[in-house]
Amino acid sequence: DSPLPLVLAAGGFSYQPEYDRAVRSFKRAGRTLVLGHVPPEMLAAAYAAARVHALPSWYELPGLVSLEAAVHGCNVVATRRGTTSDYLGDSAFYCEPENEDSIRAAVEAAYESPRTAKLREVCRRFTWEETARRTYAAYRSIAQMKESKVIQTSKQEEKSAAAVLPAGGYDLALGV
């Protein structure tokens, strides 16, 4: 049983009320505080006060709360399941979600390690502005490729049509 203090930001809602009750009633050596909903204006302060953010989930895409925690200076514990490691790279501490010892070892390693600017800088790249810029660039690139393909297709169709037409072509007479 770890003596490290533990703060759980539960969000004020659970799909699994039995699990929520079990977590709240579990006795451990370290102090445990279970918070309900944390308003956005308080969330930054909560992250800044935390030394470690742990999200040892079975699958994350991409773990936005982990990115937020890292931007605010937390060392992050996550799993390599899902895409979180694509975002956090080698700057996070990884664990296996089904293995208590793995989770404990990763949390303790993150807790004992100094906060690093590397993870914070990695996560600063993932802003809504940057996401919008990249999304726009991707759509623009696709539109340009499609436009280029349409032009190429039209030229190929013209060549194909010319190949089957008689050498003199056809005269087209419109009825007047």
Residue pairs with C-beta under 8 A, 6 or more apart in sequence:
1 28
1 29
1 30
2 28
2 29
2 30
2 104
2 107
2 108
3 29
3 30
4 30
4 107
4 108
4 111
5 30
5 31
5 32
5 33
6 28
6 30
6 31
6 32
6 33
7 32
7 33
7 34
7 35
7 46
7 50
8 23
8 32
8 33
8 34
8 35
9 35
9 38
9 43
9 46
10 20
10 23
10 34
10 35
10 36
11 36
11 37
11 38
12 36
12 37
13 37
14 20
23 34
24 34
26 32
35 46
38 46
43 68
44 72
47 53
47 68
47 69
47 71
47 72
47 73
47 74
48 72
48 73
50 69
50 72
50 74
51 74
51 75
51 110
51 111
51 115
52 74
52 75
52 76
52 77
52 107
52 110
52 111
53 65
53 66
53 69
53 70
53 74
53 75
53 76
53 77
54 76
54 77
54 78
54 103
54 106
54 107
54 110
55 63
55 65
55 66
55 76
55 77
55 78
55 79
55 84
56 77
56 78
56 79
56 95
56 97
56 103
56 106
57 63
57 78
57 79
57 81
57 82
57 97
58 79
58 81
58 97
58 98
59 81
59 82
60 66
60 78
60 79
60 81
60 82
60 83
60 84
61 82
61 83
62 82
62 83
62 84
62 86
62 87
62 126
63 78
63 82
63 84
63 87
63 88
66 76
66 78
66 84
66 87
66 88
66 92
67 87
67 88
67 123
67 126
69 76
70 76
70 88
70 91
70 92
70 119
70 120
70 122
70 123
71 120
71 123
71 124
73 115
73 120
74 115
75 92
75 93
75 110
75 111
75 113
75 115
75 116
75 119
76 88
76 91
76 92
76 93
76 110
76 119
77 92
77 93
77 94
77 95
77 103
77 106
77 107
77 110
78 84
78 85
78 88
78 92
78 93
78 94
78 95
79 94
79 95
79 96
79 97
80 94
81 97
84 92
85 92
85 94
87 122
87 123
87 126
88 119
88 122
88 123
89 122
91 116
91 118
91 119
91 122
92 119
93 106
93 107
93 109
93 110
93 113
94 106
95 102
95 103
95 105
95 106
95 107
96 102
96 103
97 103
